[in-house]
């Protein structure tokens, strides 16, 4: 066999890439990781999941003090916030985490190659002029925000999620195009900090990946919080003025104009592969721009793997990490498995939304005979004590096997509670397993148990 | 040290077993190689032996359904004496089970074979929605908690139906047996996972019949078995497999594995379902050996005494539907084998020989094969080779 510089070369250091590199090093393989940015961690850590959660927490804490602390007999007069301080806190959190990855890389002797990777041939990659060869290559280059042709990102007036996480001032009027997870989360941040927020969505529903009942409830709650929704609305064009942006929107078959000082374009993300010169390695992209892979993450070149946002499937950090680990374990000859039905999906609004498995519509479309149980947090002791009584848990089972096939929830801390559904899906638990497991009292998770009991009885 | 007791692999089509008699109660001390528990399946019954001396612990109970590879208990080799009182108490309390009975002689199996590897890279590590949904129908997952879970719908219909008035249009239902379920699953799997098709030919059995007629007495006298058709079919198949080794090959991942030995499964109908015991080294044994082997295996099959070793590892299968009067059929292959030969009813038919219509004993041959491995040319030539050998068995002697 030819002599390669590395056994495993990972392209990209996001949650897919860096986790894959760490696992490869742990398994004793000589590993390198390429990253074009100065810091490791990719979109998730630098300009995605982590900074958005930092701002969501700060803004939520502020709103609690101003709006809801009174309910609990706490009077706070003249509470103010400092956006600059919030942003600094966010930056500190991000720095701590990305430095942590750099430390881990050092500790595990993973070579960090800074630059943009381009394929020269199937085993050779050019990184800013330096040629590196590898026995196995993992493409984990992630995704980028999709822009609208008439509204290119300037990250000041027209922002992607990246720009929205670093605004200097709170916009008076924020227009959000796209009601997916990113749209509703960032809309929430600035609404809490005082922006007037309108969300414009082409579909008839917000957060279309979620169960219909959850979407409806989320929209109702966000509306109550003051976010305006324009569903089934098409943004036709936009004009960027000195201090504002004007959008021409077709809504309910009528043209209208909307003006905001900032427009967040959150219409989706596309796989990021254009700099890679994949054709040099004999690979072509799917019509949607994804890197096609087989059931073992192999591209048309069996030693080149692709994971995370560059392959088809939901664009989720934890999915990328799990895929990265699975791909590396395949390379090392280990037995491994990844259950895609047990990958949770979370939206960090207030209340949070979380789901795992099939939605009711998907289960019906698959022709399954299903049982459904729903339980509301307003009947839960802990939820009442916390003043977090909005939302519910919906559990879906398959009738004959009694197996759990989907769990959907909207409510405070849903992101944490969905772990129970994830494990139940992964371990093929039945509705009865959940219904009879002894849940702590009082806790929000009792609502999951009660939903399972309701499904069992239905 | 604790050594796990696992359910060993018990044959190609066996994925689960029922716990039979627990020969050594939990807490009792056992010597290495002592019989400790019986496992029952619809095809074979098997006794497990203690891997080492120690005190046995069970995590299963009589009647429980277990999967191949499941841990059903352990042997603690550090403890060298059993808790006698517990054992006695348990025995006194135990439901009317048979006392530890000796295993039948044919049940000598290698001890606790390693369990088969879990599904991984070969099927793909990406567990899809489709896989998840397909698993919903795996029966053992359906009832994990029989006490608390309501009886599934299938059991409700199993309750005795009220007496129907005469002439009423009723249905009778009974639960599918385990062997029927295994057969059902495997047959559908074959149809979905292979590219199977069937090629036909017909063969003039006049010469085979003449041979059998001439030598049946001498053969029976010398070997003590009747000279049937099966040795001819087996030898013809071996001869053809030597010419066309793909027929005796199987797919393993990205490899094609060619067997350099000739083990042929012979389908035998029993009242518990179809089983396919394997006759080994068919190239090296005589006609009489083949007859004796088949007779002994068929006997075992009908008595329910087949061992896993009797069923494993065949490279090719012959099924004779002619026994039941079948004129023509398309047999289904038995993976990982890639072909199966169907023999049929021999009947006198008018055929044209040298421009004359004559009466000949004719039989249709059917070869179903996995087109992923075998091309049409090979399959058809294989079948023609068998036809030629059967029409002129002297070719076997000459090796042509």
Interface residues (C-beta under 8 A of the other chain):
Chain A: X294 X295 X296 X297 X326 X330 X335 X336 X337 X338 X339 X340 X341 X358 X366 X368 X398 X399 X400 X401 X402 X403 X405 X428 X430 X432 X433 X436 X456
Chain B: X117 X118 X119 X120 X121 X123 X124 X125 X126 X127 X128 X129 X132 X133 X135 X136 X137 X138 X141 X142 X143 X144 X145 X148 X149 X150 X152 X153 X154
